[in-house]
Amino acid sequence: MELTKWGRCLTLFLKFCKIGAFTFGGGYAMIPLIRREIALREGWIEDKDLLDILAVSESTPGPIAVNTATFVGYRVAGRLGAAVATVGVVLPSFLIIFALSFVLRQFEDLAAVRYAFWGIRVAVVALVLGALVSMARQCPWNVVSCVLAAGAFVLVGFFGANSILVLVACALIGLGASRWKVGGMKL
């Protein structure tokens, strides 16, 4: 049964509330949940569309989780969908942080709390790596994309290069390479 626009918006809000409430580690950790809930379970977008949305979300100012929720919501239900998905993904974090701000200082020295946060960090790394593998499987691989990925990783990871400048440079090189390829040259 096809949902009405209001039904889709309510479902978007609830799904992004769930994603926002149960994901630690930011936007990259949310990618597997967004894929499962929106692409696989609901079928509202395809994996390749999610990859495009993530590329745009990373390239625009703001947190990737908010940008991704906004773009997915817009794709699914227009402006209203963008608004409810954005509020849905932000609301749980806001409420949790607001509540924790009153009690965390009292418990931050407890060993159990330190170990819990250490465990959460490990889980976040696993989620981010899972998202990386999932996205890498869907990307078109060629010489240029491999060189750009490796070069960006080395520049930012080891030399502390400005990630925005690296992103812009990679985008320009990618555009130039695709234009060169379209012009008849194969890379």
Secondary structure as UniProt FT lines:
FT   HELIX           5..21
FT   HELIX           27..34
FT   HELIX           35..41
FT   HELIX           47..59
FT   HELIX           64..107
FT   TURN            108..109
FT   HELIX           111..138
FT   HELIX           143..159
FT   HELIX           163..182
FT   TURN            183..184
//
